[in-house]
């Protein structure tokens, strides 16, 4: 009967080691294979224009000028 308990303990130990190795691999994957960051000046220059913040400010300024 004690042989069955030892085999279950061994299987649980193998499972826990496998899970720990898998979690470690998942967390370290980005360190081992980083994505290159490519900065495109044309894209970054057009970001403020696409948000629409400038149009609201210009409208408020034109109303202030009229008063």
C-alpha positions as CSV (number, residue, x, y, z in Angstrom):
1,X,0.0,0.0,0.0
2,X,2.8,2.4,0.7
3,X,4.1,1.9,-2.9
4,X,1.0,3.5,-4.3
5,X,1.4,6.5,-2.1
6,X,5.0,7.0,-3.1
7,X,4.1,6.8,-6.8
8,X,1.4,9.4,-6.3
9,X,3.9,11.7,-4.5
10,X,6.4,11.2,-7.4
11,X,3.8,12.1,-10.0
12,X,2.7,15.2,-8.0
13,X,6.4,16.2,-7.7
14,X,6.9,15.8,-11.5
15,X,3.7,17.8,-12.1
16,X,4.7,20.6,-9.8
17,X,8.2,20.9,-11.3
18,X,6.7,20.9,-14.8
19,X,4.2,23.7,-13.9
20,X,7.0,25.7,-12.3
21,X,9.2,25.4,-15.3
22,X,6.3,26.3,-17.6
23,X,5.4,29.4,-15.6
24,X,9.1,30.5,-15.5
25,X,9.3,30.0,-19.3
26,X,6.2,32.1,-19.8
27,X,7.6,35.0,-17.7
28,X,11.1,34.9,-19.2
29,X,9.9,34.6,-22.8
30,X,9.9,38.3,-23.5
31,X,13.4,38.7,-22.0
32,X,14.7,36.0,-24.3
33,X,12.8,37.1,-27.4
34,X,12.2,40.9,-27.2
35,X,10.2,42.7,-29.8
36,X,12.1,45.4,-31.6
37,X,10.6,48.9,-31.2
38,X,10.4,50.7,-34.5
39,X,9.7,54.4,-34.2
40,X,8.2,55.9,-37.4
41,X,8.4,59.7,-37.3
42,X,5.5,60.1,-39.7
43,X,3.2,58.1,-37.5
44,X,4.2,59.8,-34.2
45,X,3.8,63.2,-35.8
46,X,0.2,62.5,-36.8
47,X,-0.9,61.2,-33.5
48,X,-2.0,64.5,-32.0
49,X,-3.9,65.3,-35.2
50,X,-5.9,62.1,-35.0
51,X,-7.2,62.7,-31.4
52,X,-9.2,65.8,-32.2
53,X,-8.0,67.8,-29.2
54,X,-6.6,70.6,-31.4
55,X,-10.0,71.2,-33.2
56,X,-11.7,71.8,-29.9
57,X,-9.1,74.2,-28.7
58,X,-9.2,76.2,-32.0
59,X,-13.0,76.5,-31.7
60,X,-12.7,77.8,-28.2
61,X,-10.1,80.3,-29.2
62,X,-12.1,81.6,-32.2
63,X,-15.1,82.2,-30.0
64,X,-13.0,84.1,-27.5
65,X,-11.6,86.3,-30.4
66,X,-15.1,87.2,-31.5
67,X,-16.1,88.4,-28.1
